Structures are given as structure tokens and as C-alpha cells.
Amino acid sequence: MIEDSIYNILSVALFANYFTHFYKPIQPAREALVNFLSYFFIITKVLSCSKCLSFILSLIVFLDFRAALLAGFLGYIIQFLIDYISEWYE
């Protein structure tokens, strides 16, 4: 079983943020997948929301609900900080 240290949990939250918003080369493929799976509302929500993706991905990887909650919260904090800094620069 994977040791669910804070480093691993933070890595999952950062990956979810990059996958959902900031890694530009993968965005067209992600958008096509979201449009293809538009009938399944939950899947499109998870692939579009960094908090949701970090929670679900952490729950799958670590099989620990507390680690998944922490990853979801860290995903929210990371997204909030990125939005706040982006707004400040504009």
C-alpha cells in the first residue's frame, strides 16, 4: 500500500490542478473527452473541477478517506491561490 504522506497527497492535488486547468497541451484532449462524456454529468464534473478530481484520484490511489479529504482541500487551496494571484496580476 502506498504511504499516504503529505508529500504524496500534495502531489495528487497539484496533478489535479494541472490536469484540469493549467497544463495547456492536454486541454484539447480533456475538452474532447468531457464533450464526449457529456451524458454522464458526474464524470464531466470530476474532469472539470480540480477539487473533485483531487478527491476522487486520492481516494482511488490511497484508499483512505481522510487522505482524500485532505487532497480535496489542498486542491481547493491551490486553486484559490492561483486564481487570487492571477487576478492580482491583471
N, C-alpha and C positions, 0 to 999 in steps of 0.2 A: 504494500500500500504506500502511496506517496505521502511523505511527511508534509503536512499542511502548515508550513511555517508562514510567517507574514510575508516573506520574500516571494514565495510561490503564489500566495493569494494576491499580492500586489501585481505580480506578473500577469495573472489571469485578467485582472481588472484593466491593466494597461493594454493588453491584447484586445480586449473587447472594445475599448475606446478607439484604438487604431483601426480595427476592423469596421466599426460602424460609421466612423466619420472621417478620419484623418489620413488614412493610407490611400492616396489617390489612385494608384494603378489597379486596385481591386474594386473600386467603387462601381464601374460599369457592370462587372460580373455580379456584384452583390445586388445592384438595382435590377438586373435582368432576373435574378433568382427571386427577388421579392415580388416582381411583377408576375412571374410565372406561378408563384405560390400564393397569389393574392386571394384565392378562395379560402385558404387556411389563415384566418386572422391572427391566431396566436403565433404562428411561425413568422409571419411578416412583422409582427410587433417585436419579437425577440431579435430578429436580424436588423431591426432599425433602431433599437434602443440599447445604449451601452450598459445601462444598469441591469436591464433584463438579461442581456447576453452574458454579462459577467456573473450574474447569479446562477443562471442555468448551466453555463460552462463549468463554473466552480463546483456546482452540485454534482455534475457528471464526473469531473476529474477527481475530486477529493472524497465524494460520498459522505460529506459532513455538512449538516445543515448550518451549523454555526460559521463554518468557513465560507459557505455560500452567502450567508447574510453579510459577513464582513466584506466579501468581494463585491457584492452589490452596492454596499455603502461606499466602498472605496471608488467604485465606478462612478457613483453619483458625485462624490467629492472631486474626482479628476475632471469630470465633465463640467461641473460648476466652475472650477478654477480656469479651465481652458476658455469657457465662454466669457468669464469675467475679464480675463486678460485680453482676449480678442476684442471685446467691447471697449476696453480701455485704450487699445492701440488705434481704434478707428476715430 
